Amino acid sequence: MVGKIDKTPQLSIFEVPLVHFINMEHELIILSKQIGWNDIEKQFSVYYKDGGRPSVPIRKMVGSLLLKQLYNESDENFVDRWVENPYWQYFCGEHVFQKTKPFEPSEFTHFRNRIGKEGAEALLRISILLFGKELKLDEVYIDTTVQEKNITHPTDSKLYRKIISKNRAIASKEGILLRQSYVRVEKELALKQRFYRHPKRKKEARASTRKLRTIAGRLTREVKRELEKRGINAYQKLFKVMEAILIQEKTSKNKIYSLHEPHVKCIAKGKESKEYEFGNKSSIALSRQGIIVGAMAFTENLFDGDTLEPQLDQVERLAGALPKAGIVDRGYRGRKNVLGVAIITPQPVSSQAGQYQKAKMRKRFRGRAGIEPRIGHLKFDHRMWRNFLGGTLGDELNTILAATAFNLKRFLNRVKARLEKLFDFFDCLYVQYLKFNDRKVVYI
């Protein structure tokens, strides 16, 4: 059942309305008035059933989700800080200052799973519509990046030790008595992994890795056999992942790098600082005005050129039209026209081209290079640097919500700049007024 916020509450003498002590010209207040909350409530109400206990109001959940991504807060930190910030409370639809937490942090997880990818794209579309006629889709800049997952750097020995500990935990939970726990042996083998790159330690480290693999396979078979005897089928998916890890080799395809995130891909970036990144590939489409008009995550490690068609489909779905041209880097080579959109990649300019054409092409590709720092802001300012949301749905949601927060931040910066210019203008008028009065007094 959809929870609702009372829009005309009965005020108490012991409660002070927020509008009486906050600055109504604050950029968050202006942003909250630009968003169509009634339309959002109607659009998101389809994700709720008619019966049952009333939920947290949609405006409060949507507003909290946007603020959390905008200010790069975790679920737990946001709930704690919400109590301290009256502007956040007003943005989420409150009328009087609240002294208690709005909801449990786990409500974020339930709400994200409820709205899914379609709900996240609806929020991105709302952030795009904030800019109105300013948005022009003559050309868009498109690029891909890696969104790293919240997993540790994978090694074979580390994965085998996790399988061993996971089997011990399952056996303890289900009351299975293991023939041998291998606690002491595992500790000794783990010590032999220290400094495994040293020439004198390599042979010993490889032997200990093989032994850990043997122990992991032995425990997996024993625990699985005991569970089948008892008719327990709750761990079948986990055992499939563990068995796939145990049989994979160095040259295997579709390797698994994490027990809790088995869909993670190893993506080679070719950077000196970080040669490989473990996560998923995400695509970003940026308009010439600096507005993100498309953001999506891919499960597979696709060739950049194959991401163009779904990306342009999303741009048309969110912005209402296809761009005339898409400017990309050389990683998209081989694509000249996708869905009627001209794909332009950097290439040597003909010696017969005039200075105007050379300058025009140079300006285009310098503009495309501007998407790189925008991706940096998405990662460091809006939670794309390390994705803490689980599963493939978490990859999609985190990418889209980060793009939404980027657009909101751009809108807030523009509002703040306009207010500063307005205040400077009135300050100048006041100074001129004082000077005029001084002159008048002196003249009299």
C-alpha positions as a Markdown table, in Angstrom:
| # | Residue | x | y | z |
|---|---|---|---|---|
| 1 | Met | 0.0 | 0.0 | 0.0 |
| 2 | Val | 1.3 | 3.4 | -1.0 |
| 3 | Gly | 2.1 | 5.7 | 2.0 |
| 4 | Lys | 1.2 | 9.4 | 1.6 |
| 5 | Ile | 2.5 | 12.6 | 3.0 |
| 6 | Asp | -0.1 | 15.0 | 4.5 |
| 7 | Lys | 0.1 | 18.1 | 2.3 |
| 8 | Thr | -2.0 | 20.2 | 4.7 |
| 9 | Pro | -0.8 | 19.1 | 8.2 |
| 10 | Gln | -2.3 | 20.4 | 11.4 |
| 11 | Leu | 0.5 | 22.5 | 13.0 |
| 12 | Ser | 1.3 | 22.2 | 16.7 |
| 13 | Ile | 2.6 | 25.0 | 19.0 |
| 14 | Phe | 5.5 | 22.7 | 19.9 |
| 15 | Glu | 6.6 | 22.3 | 16.2 |
| 16 | Val | 8.2 | 24.9 | 14.1 |
| 17 | Pro | 7.5 | 24.8 | 10.3 |
| 18 | Leu | 10.6 | 24.4 | 8.2 |
| 19 | Val | 9.7 | 27.5 | 6.1 |
| 20 | His | 10.1 | 29.7 | 9.1 |
| 21 | Phe | 13.8 | 29.1 | 9.7 |
| 22 | Ile | 15.3 | 27.9 | 6.4 |
| 23 | Asn | 16.5 | 30.0 | 3.5 |
| 24 | Met | 13.8 | 29.6 | 0.8 |
| 25 | Glu | 16.3 | 30.8 | -1.8 |
| 26 | His | 18.5 | 27.8 | -1.2 |
| 27 | Glu | 19.4 | 25.8 | -4.3 |
| 28 | Leu | 17.8 | 22.6 | -3.0 |
| 29 | Ile | 14.5 | 24.4 | -2.3 |
| 30 | Ile | 14.5 | 25.8 | -5.8 |
| 31 | Leu | 15.2 | 22.3 | -7.2 |
| 32 | Ser | 12.4 | 20.8 | -5.2 |
| 33 | Lys | 9.9 | 23.3 | -6.7 |
| 34 | Gln | 11.1 | 22.4 | -10.2 |
| 35 | Ile | 10.4 | 18.7 | -9.8 |
| 36 | Gly | 6.9 | 17.4 | -10.5 |
| 37 | Trp | 6.4 | 15.3 | -7.3 |
| 38 | Asn | 2.7 | 14.6 | -8.1 |
| 39 | Asp | 3.7 | 13.1 | -11.4 |
| 40 | Ile | 6.4 | 11.0 | -9.8 |
| 41 | Glu | 3.9 | 9.7 | -7.2 |
| 42 | Lys | 1.4 | 8.7 | -9.9 |
| 43 | Gln | 4.2 | 7.1 | -12.0 |
| 44 | Phe | 5.7 | 5.1 | -9.1 |
| 45 | Ser | 2.5 | 4.0 | -7.5 |
| 46 | Val | 2.2 | 1.1 | -10.0 |
| 47 | Tyr | 5.1 | -0.6 | -8.2 |
| 48 | Tyr | 2.9 | -0.9 | -5.0 |
| 49 | Lys | 0.0 | -3.2 | -4.2 |
| 50 | Asp | -3.3 | -2.0 | -2.9 |
| 51 | Gly | -3.4 | -3.8 | 0.4 |
| 52 | Gly | -1.1 | -4.2 | 3.3 |
| 53 | Arg | 0.7 | -1.8 | 5.7 |
| 54 | Pro | 1.3 | 1.7 | 4.3 |
| 55 | Ser | 4.8 | 2.1 | 2.9 |
| 56 | Val | 7.2 | 5.0 | 3.2 |
| 57 | Pro | 5.8 | 7.8 | 1.1 |
| 58 | Ile | 7.1 | 7.8 | -2.5 |
| 59 | Arg | 8.3 | 11.4 | -2.4 |
| 60 | Lys | 10.4 | 10.7 | 0.7 |
| 61 | Met | 11.9 | 7.6 | -0.9 |
| 62 | Val | 12.6 | 9.2 | -4.2 |
| 63 | Gly | 13.9 | 12.4 | -2.7 |
| 64 | Ser | 16.2 | 10.4 | -0.3 |
| 65 | Leu | 17.5 | 8.3 | -3.2 |
| 66 | Leu | 18.4 | 11.4 | -5.2 |
| 67 | Leu | 20.1 | 13.1 | -2.3 |
| 68 | Lys | 22.0 | 10.0 | -1.3 |
| 69 | Gln | 23.5 | 9.7 | -4.8 |
| 70 | Leu | 23.9 | 13.5 | -5.2 |
| 71 | Tyr | 26.0 | 13.8 | -2.0 |
| 72 | Asn | 27.8 | 10.4 | -2.3 |
| 73 | Glu | 26.4 | 9.0 | 0.9 |
| 74 | Ser | 25.9 | 5.3 | 1.9 |
| 75 | Asp | 22.5 | 4.1 | 2.9 |
| 76 | Glu | 23.4 | 4.2 | 6.6 |
| 77 | Asn | 25.2 | 7.5 | 6.6 |
| 78 | Phe | 22.3 | 9.2 | 4.7 |
| 79 | Val | 19.7 | 8.1 | 7.2 |
| 80 | Asp | 21.9 | 9.5 | 10.1 |
| 81 | Arg | 22.6 | 12.8 | 8.3 |
| 82 | Trp | 18.9 | 13.3 | 7.2 |
| 83 | Val | 18.0 | 14.1 | 10.8 |
| 84 | Glu | 20.5 | 16.9 | 11.0 |
| 85 | Asn | 19.7 | 18.6 | 7.7 |
| 86 | Pro | 16.4 | 20.6 | 7.4 |
| 87 | Tyr | 17.0 | 21.3 | 3.7 |
| 88 | Trp | 17.1 | 17.5 | 3.0 |
| 89 | Gln | 13.9 | 17.1 | 5.0 |
| 90 | Tyr | 12.1 | 19.9 | 3.1 |
| 91 | Phe | 13.3 | 18.3 | -0.2 |
| 92 | Cys | 11.7 | 15.0 | 0.9 |
| 93 | Gly | 8.4 | 16.6 | 1.6 |
| 94 | Glu | 8.4 | 17.3 | 5.3 |
| 95 | His | 6.7 | 20.4 | 6.7 |
| 96 | Val | 8.1 | 20.5 | 10.2 |
| 97 | Phe | 11.6 | 19.6 | 11.5 |
| 98 | Gln | 11.9 | 15.9 | 12.2 |
| 99 | Lys | 13.9 | 14.5 | 15.1 |
| 100 | Thr | 13.8 | 10.8 | 14.3 |
| 101 | Lys | 15.2 | 8.8 | 11.4 |
| 102 | Pro | 13.0 | 8.7 | 8.3 |
| 103 | Phe | 13.2 | 4.9 | 7.8 |
| 104 | Glu | 15.6 | 2.0 | 8.1 |
| 105 | Pro | 18.5 | 1.9 | 5.7 |
| 106 | Ser | 17.3 | -1.4 | 4.3 |
| 107 | Glu | 14.3 | 0.5 | 2.8 |
| 108 | Phe | 16.7 | 1.8 | 0.1 |
| 109 | Thr | 17.4 | -1.8 | -1.0 |
| 110 | His | 13.7 | -2.7 | -1.1 |
| 111 | Phe | 12.8 | 0.5 | -3.0 |
| 112 | Arg | 15.6 | 0.0 | -5.6 |
| 113 | Asn | 14.5 | -3.6 | -6.2 |
| 114 | Arg | 10.9 | -2.4 | -6.5 |
| 115 | Ile | 11.4 | 0.3 | -9.1 |
| 116 | Gly | 14.1 | -1.6 | -11.1 |
| 117 | Lys | 15.7 | -0.3 | -14.2 |
| 118 | Glu | 12.5 | 1.4 | -15.6 |
| 119 | Gly | 12.1 | 3.5 | -12.4 |
| 120 | Ala | 15.7 | 4.6 | -12.5 |
| 121 | Glu | 15.4 | 5.6 | -16.1 |
| 122 | Ala | 12.3 | 7.6 | -15.2 |
| 123 | Leu | 14.3 | 9.6 | -12.6 |
| 124 | Leu | 17.1 | 10.2 | -15.2 |
| 125 | Arg | 14.4 | 11.5 | -17.7 |
| 126 | Ile | 13.2 | 13.9 | -15.0 |
| 127 | Ser | 16.7 | 15.2 | -14.5 |
| 128 | Ile | 17.0 | 15.8 | -18.2 |
| 129 | Leu | 13.7 | 17.7 | -18.5 |
| 130 | Leu | 14.9 | 20.1 | -15.8 |
| 131 | Phe | 17.0 | 21.9 | -18.5 |
| 132 | Gly | 14.0 | 22.4 | -20.9 |
| 133 | Lys | 14.8 | 24.1 | -24.1 |
| 134 | Glu | 18.5 | 24.4 | -23.3 |
| 135 | Leu | 18.9 | 20.8 | -24.3 |
| 136 | Lys | 19.7 | 20.3 | -28.0 |
| 137 | Leu | 20.4 | 16.9 | -29.5 |
| 138 | Asp | 22.3 | 17.8 | -32.7 |
| 139 | Glu | 25.4 | 16.0 | -31.5 |
| 140 | Val | 26.1 | 13.8 | -28.5 |
| 141 | Tyr | 29.4 | 12.5 | -27.2 |
| 142 | Ile | 29.5 | 8.8 | -26.3 |
| 143 | Asp | 32.1 | 6.9 | -24.3 |
| 144 | Thr | 32.4 | 3.7 | -22.2 |
| 145 | Thr | 34.0 | 3.2 | -18.9 |
| 146 | Val | 34.4 | 0.4 | -16.3 |
| 147 | Gln | 32.3 | 0.5 | -13.2 |
| 148 | Glu | 34.3 | -1.5 | -10.6 |
| 149 | Lys | 32.4 | -3.9 | -8.4 |
| 150 | Asn | 33.0 | -4.1 | -4.6 |
| 151 | Ile | 35.1 | -7.2 | -4.6 |
| 152 | Thr | 38.7 | -7.9 | -3.6 |
| 153 | His | 41.4 | -8.4 | -6.2 |
| 154 | Pro | 40.9 | -12.1 | -7.1 |
| 155 | Thr | 43.6 | -14.7 | -6.9 |
| 156 | Asp | 43.3 | -18.5 | -7.1 |
| 157 | Ser | 44.4 | -19.1 | -3.5 |
| 158 | Lys | 42.1 | -16.4 | -2.2 |
| 159 | Leu | 39.1 | -18.0 | -4.0 |
| 160 | Tyr | 39.9 | -21.5 | -2.7 |
| 161 | Arg | 40.2 | -20.2 | 0.9 |
| 162 | Lys | 36.8 | -18.5 | 0.5 |
| 163 | Ile | 35.3 | -21.8 | -0.7 |
| 164 | Ile | 36.8 | -23.6 | 2.3 |
| 165 | Ser | 35.4 | -21.0 | 4.8 |
| 166 | Lys | 32.0 | -21.0 | 3.0 |
| 167 | Asn | 31.8 | -24.8 | 3.3 |
| 168 | Arg | 32.7 | -24.7 | 7.0 |
| 169 | Ala | 29.9 | -22.1 | 7.6 |
| 170 | Ile | 27.3 | -24.2 | 5.8 |
| 171 | Ala | 28.4 | -27.3 | 7.8 |
| 172 | Ser | 28.1 | -25.4 | 11.0 |
| 173 | Lys | 24.7 | -23.9 | 10.2 |
| 174 | Glu | 23.2 | -27.3 | 9.1 |
| 175 | Gly | 24.8 | -29.3 | 11.9 |
| 176 | Ile | 27.1 | -31.4 | 9.6 |
| 177 | Leu | 30.1 | -32.9 | 11.3 |
| 178 | Leu | 33.1 | -32.7 | 9.0 |
| 179 | Arg | 35.7 | -35.5 | 8.9 |
| 180 | Gln | 38.4 | -32.8 | 9.0 |
| 181 | Ser | 38.0 | -29.0 | 9.2 |
| 182 | Tyr | 41.6 | -28.2 | 7.8 |
| 183 | Val | 41.8 | -25.0 | 10.0 |
| 184 | Arg | 45.4 | -25.6 | 11.0 |
| 185 | Val | 46.4 | -26.9 | 7.5 |
| 186 | Glu | 44.8 | -23.9 | 5.8 |
| 187 | Lys | 46.7 | -21.5 | 8.0 |
| 188 | Glu | 50.0 | -23.1 | 7.2 |
| 189 | Leu | 49.3 | -23.1 | 3.5 |
| 190 | Ala | 48.2 | -19.4 | 3.6 |
| 191 | Leu | 51.6 | -18.5 | 5.2 |
| 192 | Lys | 53.4 | -20.1 | 2.3 |
| 193 | Gln | 51.6 | -17.8 | -0.1 |
| 194 | Arg | 53.5 | -14.8 | 1.4 |
| 195 | Phe | 55.9 | -13.2 | -1.0 |
| 196 | Tyr | 55.0 | -15.7 | -3.7 |
| 197 | Arg | 56.6 | -13.5 | -6.4 |
| 198 | His | 60.0 | -14.1 | -4.9 |
| 199 | Pro | 62.1 | -16.5 | -7.0 |
| 200 | Lys | 62.8 | -18.7 | -4.0 |
| 201 | Arg | 59.2 | -18.9 | -2.9 |
| 202 | Lys | 57.4 | -19.5 | -6.2 |
| 203 | Lys | 57.6 | -23.3 | -6.2 |
| 204 | Glu | 56.4 | -23.5 | -2.6 |
| 205 | Ala | 53.5 | -21.1 | -3.3 |
| 206 | Arg | 52.3 | -23.0 | -6.3 |
| 207 | Ala | 52.3 | -26.2 | -4.3 |
| 208 | Ser | 50.3 | -24.6 | -1.5 |
| 209 | Thr | 47.8 | -23.3 | -4.1 |
| 210 | Arg | 47.3 | -26.8 | -5.5 |
| 211 | Lys | 46.8 | -28.2 | -2.0 |
| 212 | Leu | 44.2 | -25.5 | -1.2 |
| 213 | Arg | 42.4 | -26.4 | -4.3 |
| 214 | Thr | 42.4 | -30.1 | -3.3 |
| 215 | Ile | 41.0 | -29.2 | 0.2 |
| 216 | Ala | 38.4 | -26.9 | -1.3 |
| 217 | Gly | 37.2 | -29.6 | -3.7 |
| 218 | Arg | 37.2 | -32.3 | -0.9 |
| 219 | Leu | 35.1 | -30.1 | 1.5 |
| 220 | Thr | 32.7 | -29.1 | -1.3 |
| 221 | Arg | 32.0 | -32.7 | -2.2 |
| 222 | Glu | 31.6 | -33.8 | 1.4 |
| 223 | Val | 29.2 | -31.0 | 2.4 |
| 224 | Lys | 27.1 | -31.3 | -0.8 |
| 225 | Arg | 26.8 | -35.1 | -0.3 |
| 226 | Glu | 25.6 | -34.6 | 3.3 |
| 227 | Leu | 23.1 | -32.0 | 2.2 |
| 228 | Glu | 21.7 | -34.3 | -0.5 |
| 229 | Lys | 21.2 | -37.0 | 2.2 |
| 230 | Arg | 19.1 | -34.6 | 4.3 |
| 231 | Gly | 17.1 | -33.3 | 1.3 |
| 232 | Ile | 18.4 | -29.6 | 1.6 |
| 233 | Asn | 18.4 | -27.8 | -1.7 |
| 234 | Ala | 18.9 | -24.2 | -0.6 |
| 235 | Tyr | 22.6 | -24.1 | -1.6 |
| 236 | Gln | 22.5 | -25.5 | -5.2 |
| 237 | Lys | 23.3 | -22.2 | -6.8 |
| 238 | Leu | 26.2 | -21.5 | -4.6 |
| 239 | Phe | 27.6 | -25.0 | -5.2 |
| 240 | Lys | 27.4 | -24.5 | -8.9 |
| 241 | Val | 29.6 | -21.4 | -8.6 |
| 242 | Met | 32.1 | -23.1 | -6.3 |
| 243 | Glu | 32.4 | -26.1 | -8.6 |
| 244 | Ala | 32.9 | -23.8 | -11.6 |
| 245 | Ile | 35.8 | -22.1 | -9.7 |
| 246 | Leu | 37.4 | -25.4 | -8.9 |
| 247 | Ile | 37.6 | -26.6 | -12.5 |
| 248 | Gln | 38.5 | -23.3 | -14.2 |
| 249 | Glu | 42.1 | -22.9 | -15.5 |
| 250 | Lys | 44.2 | -19.9 | -16.4 |
| 251 | Thr | 43.1 | -19.9 | -20.0 |
| 252 | Ser | 39.4 | -20.6 | -19.3 |
| 253 | Lys | 36.7 | -18.3 | -20.7 |
| 254 | Asn | 34.0 | -16.7 | -18.6 |
| 255 | Lys | 36.0 | -17.1 | -15.4 |
| 256 | Ile | 34.5 | -16.4 | -12.0 |
| 257 | Tyr | 36.3 | -13.9 | -9.9 |
| 258 | Ser | 34.0 | -13.7 | -6.8 |
| 259 | Leu | 31.7 | -16.0 | -4.9 |
| 260 | His | 29.1 | -13.3 | -4.1 |
| 261 | Glu | 29.3 | -11.5 | -7.5 |
| 262 | Pro | 29.9 | -14.3 | -10.0 |
| 263 | His | 28.8 | -12.2 | -13.0 |
| 264 | Val | 31.8 | -9.8 | -12.6 |
| 265 | Lys | 34.0 | -9.5 | -15.7 |
| 266 | Cys | 37.8 | -8.9 | -16.0 |
| 267 | Ile | 38.1 | -5.9 | -18.4 |
| 268 | Ala | 41.6 | -5.0 | -19.7 |
| 269 | Lys | 42.1 | -1.2 | -19.8 |
| 270 | Gly | 45.7 | -1.1 | -20.9 |
| 271 | Lys | 46.5 | 1.6 | -18.3 |
| 272 | Glu | 49.9 | 1.7 | -16.7 |
| 273 | Ser | 48.4 | 2.3 | -13.2 |
| 274 | Lys | 45.7 | -0.4 | -13.5 |
| 275 | Glu | 46.0 | -2.9 | -16.3 |
| 276 | Tyr | 42.8 | -4.8 | -15.4 |
| 277 | Glu | 39.5 | -3.7 | -13.7 |
| 278 | Phe | 36.9 | -6.1 | -12.3 |
| 279 | Gly | 33.3 | -5.0 | -12.8 |
| 280 | Asn | 31.0 | -4.2 | -15.7 |
| 281 | Lys | 31.2 | -1.9 | -18.8 |
| 282 | Ser | 29.0 | 1.2 | -18.7 |
| 283 | Ser | 28.2 | 3.6 | -21.5 |
| 284 | Ile | 27.6 | 7.4 | -21.1 |
| 285 | Ala | 26.0 | 9.7 | -23.6 |
| 286 | Leu | 26.6 | 13.5 | -23.1 |
| 287 | Ser | 25.0 | 16.4 | -24.9 |
| 288 | Arg | 27.1 | 19.4 | -26.1 |
| 289 | Gln | 25.6 | 21.4 | -23.2 |
| 290 | Gly | 27.1 | 19.0 | -20.7 |
| 291 | Ile | 23.9 | 17.1 | -19.8 |
| 292 | Ile | 23.9 | 13.3 | -19.6 |
| 293 | Val | 21.1 | 12.1 | -21.9 |
| 294 | Gly | 21.9 | 8.4 | -21.6 |
| 295 | Ala | 23.6 | 6.0 | -19.2 |
| 296 | Met | 23.4 | 2.2 | -19.1 |
| 297 | Ala | 25.4 | -0.8 | -17.9 |
| 298 | Phe | 26.2 | -4.0 | -19.8 |
| 299 | Thr | 26.5 | -7.5 | -18.4 |
| 300 | Glu | 28.9 | -8.7 | -21.0 |
| 301 | Asn | 32.2 | -7.2 | -22.0 |
| 302 | Leu | 31.1 | -6.0 | -25.4 |
| 303 | Phe | 33.0 | -4.3 | -28.1 |
| 304 | Asp | 32.4 | -0.6 | -27.9 |
| 305 | Gly | 30.8 | -0.4 | -31.3 |
| 306 | Asp | 28.2 | -3.0 | -30.2 |
| 307 | Thr | 27.1 | -0.7 | -27.4 |
| 308 | Leu | 26.0 | 2.1 | -29.7 |
| 309 | Glu | 22.6 | 0.8 | -30.8 |
| 310 | Pro | 21.2 | 0.1 | -27.3 |
| 311 | Gln | 22.7 | 3.4 | -26.1 |
| 312 | Leu | 21.1 | 5.4 | -28.9 |
| 313 | Asp | 17.8 | 3.6 | -28.2 |
| 314 | Gln | 17.9 | 4.8 | -24.6 |
| 315 | Val | 18.8 | 8.4 | -25.7 |
| 316 | Glu | 15.7 | 8.4 | -27.9 |
| 317 | Arg | 13.6 | 6.9 | -25.1 |
| 318 | Leu | 14.7 | 9.5 | -22.5 |
| 319 | Ala | 15.3 | 12.7 | -24.5 |
| 320 | Gly | 12.5 | 12.1 | -27.1 |
| 321 | Ala | 14.6 | 12.2 | -30.2 |
| 322 | Leu | 17.7 | 10.7 | -31.8 |
| 323 | Pro | 20.8 | 12.9 | -32.3 |
| 324 | Lys | 22.0 | 13.8 | -35.7 |
| 325 | Ala | 25.6 | 12.7 | -35.0 |
| 326 | Gly | 27.4 | 10.7 | -32.3 |
| 327 | Ile | 31.1 | 11.6 | -31.7 |
| 328 | Val | 33.2 | 8.8 | -30.3 |
| 329 | Asp | 36.8 | 7.7 | -29.9 |
| 330 | Arg | 38.7 | 5.2 | -32.0 |
| 331 | Gly | 37.5 | 2.4 | -29.8 |
| 332 | Tyr | 34.3 | 2.5 | -31.8 |
| 333 | Arg | 36.0 | 2.1 | -35.2 |
| 334 | Gly | 34.1 | 0.2 | -37.8 |
| 335 | Arg | 30.7 | 1.9 | -37.2 |
| 336 | Lys | 29.7 | 4.7 | -39.5 |
| 337 | Asn | 25.9 | 4.9 | -39.2 |
| 338 | Val | 23.7 | 3.4 | -36.4 |
| 339 | Leu | 19.9 | 3.9 | -36.4 |
| 340 | Gly | 20.4 | 6.7 | -38.9 |
| 341 | Val | 22.8 | 8.5 | -36.6 |
| 342 | Ala | 26.2 | 9.4 | -38.2 |
| 343 | Ile | 29.1 | 8.0 | -36.1 |
| 344 | Ile | 32.1 | 10.3 | -36.3 |
| 345 | Thr | 35.5 | 9.0 | -35.1 |
| 346 | Pro | 38.9 | 10.9 | -35.1 |
| 347 | Gln | 40.8 | 10.4 | -38.3 |
| 348 | Pro | 43.5 | 12.3 | -40.2 |
| 349 | Val | 42.2 | 15.3 | -42.0 |
| 350 | Ser | 42.7 | 15.3 | -45.8 |
| 351 | Ser | 45.4 | 17.6 | -47.0 |
| 352 | Gln | 42.9 | 19.2 | -49.4 |
| 353 | Ala | 40.6 | 20.2 | -46.6 |
| 354 | Gly | 40.4 | 23.9 | -45.8 |
| 355 | Gln | 41.3 | 25.6 | -42.6 |
| 356 | Tyr | 37.6 | 26.0 | -41.6 |
| 357 | Gln | 37.0 | 22.2 | -41.9 |
| 358 | Lys | 40.1 | 21.4 | -39.9 |
| 359 | Ala | 39.1 | 23.8 | -37.2 |
| 360 | Lys | 35.6 | 22.4 | -37.1 |
| 361 | Met | 36.8 | 18.8 | -36.8 |
| 362 | Arg | 39.4 | 19.8 | -34.1 |
| 363 | Lys | 36.6 | 21.5 | -32.1 |
| 364 | Arg | 34.4 | 18.5 | -32.3 |
| 365 | Phe | 37.0 | 16.1 | -31.0 |
| 366 | Arg | 38.2 | 18.4 | -28.3 |
| 367 | Gly | 34.6 | 18.6 | -27.2 |
| 368 | Arg | 34.4 | 14.8 | -27.1 |
| 369 | Ala | 37.5 | 14.7 | -24.9 |
| 370 | Gly | 35.4 | 16.7 | -22.4 |
| 371 | Ile | 33.4 | 13.6 | -21.5 |
| 372 | Glu | 36.4 | 12.1 | -19.8 |
| 373 | Pro | 36.4 | 14.5 | -16.8 |
| 374 | Arg | 32.6 | 14.1 | -16.6 |
| 375 | Ile | 33.1 | 10.4 | -16.2 |
| 376 | Gly | 35.6 | 11.2 | -13.4 |
| 377 | His | 33.0 | 13.2 | -11.6 |
| 378 | Leu | 30.5 | 10.4 | -12.0 |
| 379 | Lys | 32.9 | 8.0 | -10.3 |
| 380 | Phe | 34.4 | 10.2 | -7.5 |
| 381 | Asp | 31.3 | 12.4 | -6.7 |
| 382 | His | 28.3 | 10.1 | -7.4 |
| 383 | Arg | 29.3 | 6.6 | -6.3 |
| 384 | Met | 30.4 | 5.0 | -9.6 |
| 385 | Trp | 34.0 | 4.5 | -8.5 |
| 386 | Arg | 33.1 | 1.3 | -6.6 |
| 387 | Asn | 29.7 | -0.2 | -7.0 |
| 388 | Phe | 28.3 | -1.5 | -3.7 |
| 389 | Leu | 24.9 | -2.6 | -5.1 |
| 390 | Gly | 24.6 | -6.3 | -5.7 |
| 391 | Gly | 23.9 | -8.2 | -8.9 |
| 392 | Thr | 23.4 | -7.1 | -12.5 |
| 393 | Leu | 20.4 | -5.0 | -11.4 |
| 394 | Gly | 22.7 | -3.1 | -9.0 |
| 395 | Asp | 25.1 | -2.4 | -11.9 |
| 396 | Glu | 22.3 | -0.9 | -14.0 |
| 397 | Leu | 20.8 | 1.1 | -11.1 |
| 398 | Asn | 24.1 | 2.5 | -9.9 |
| 399 | Thr | 25.1 | 3.8 | -13.4 |
| 400 | Ile | 21.7 | 5.4 | -14.1 |
| 401 | Leu | 21.4 | 7.0 | -10.6 |
| 402 | Ala | 24.9 | 8.4 | -10.8 |
| 403 | Ala | 24.0 | 10.0 | -14.2 |
| 404 | Thr | 20.8 | 11.4 | -12.6 |
| 405 | Ala | 22.8 | 12.9 | -9.7 |
| 406 | Phe | 25.3 | 14.4 | -12.1 |
| 407 | Asn | 22.5 | 16.3 | -13.9 |
| 408 | Leu | 20.9 | 17.4 | -10.6 |
| 409 | Lys | 24.3 | 18.7 | -9.5 |
| 410 | Arg | 24.7 | 20.7 | -12.7 |
| 411 | Phe | 21.3 | 22.2 | -12.2 |
| 412 | Leu | 22.1 | 23.2 | -8.6 |
| 413 | Asn | 25.4 | 24.8 | -9.7 |
| 414 | Arg | 23.6 | 26.9 | -12.2 |
| 415 | Val | 21.0 | 28.0 | -9.7 |
| 416 | Lys | 23.8 | 28.9 | -7.2 |
| 417 | Ala | 25.6 | 30.9 | -9.9 |
| 418 | Arg | 22.5 | 32.8 | -10.8 |
| 419 | Leu | 21.8 | 33.6 | -7.1 |
| 420 | Glu | 25.3 | 34.8 | -6.6 |
| 421 | Lys | 25.1 | 37.1 | -9.7 |
| 422 | Leu | 21.8 | 38.4 | -8.4 |
| 423 | Phe | 23.2 | 39.2 | -4.9 |
| 424 | Asp | 26.2 | 40.9 | -6.5 |
| 425 | Phe | 23.9 | 43.0 | -8.6 |
| 426 | Phe | 21.9 | 44.2 | -5.6 |
| 427 | Asp | 25.1 | 44.8 | -3.6 |
| 428 | Cys | 26.3 | 47.1 | -6.4 |
| 429 | Leu | 23.0 | 48.9 | -6.4 |
| 430 | Tyr | 23.2 | 49.4 | -2.7 |
| 431 | Val | 26.8 | 50.7 | -2.9 |
| 432 | Gln | 25.7 | 53.1 | -5.6 |
| 433 | Tyr | 22.8 | 54.2 | -3.5 |
| 434 | Leu | 25.1 | 54.9 | -0.5 |
| 435 | Lys | 27.5 | 56.9 | -2.7 |
| 436 | Phe | 24.6 | 58.9 | -4.2 |
| 437 | Asn | 23.3 | 59.8 | -0.7 |
| 438 | Asp | 26.7 | 60.8 | 0.5 |
| 439 | Arg | 27.2 | 63.1 | -2.4 |
| 440 | Lys | 23.7 | 64.6 | -1.8 |
| 441 | Val | 24.5 | 65.3 | 1.8 |
| 442 | Val | 27.8 | 66.9 | 0.9 |
| 443 | Tyr | 26.1 | 69.0 | -1.8 |
| 444 | Ile | 23.4 | 70.3 | 0.6 |
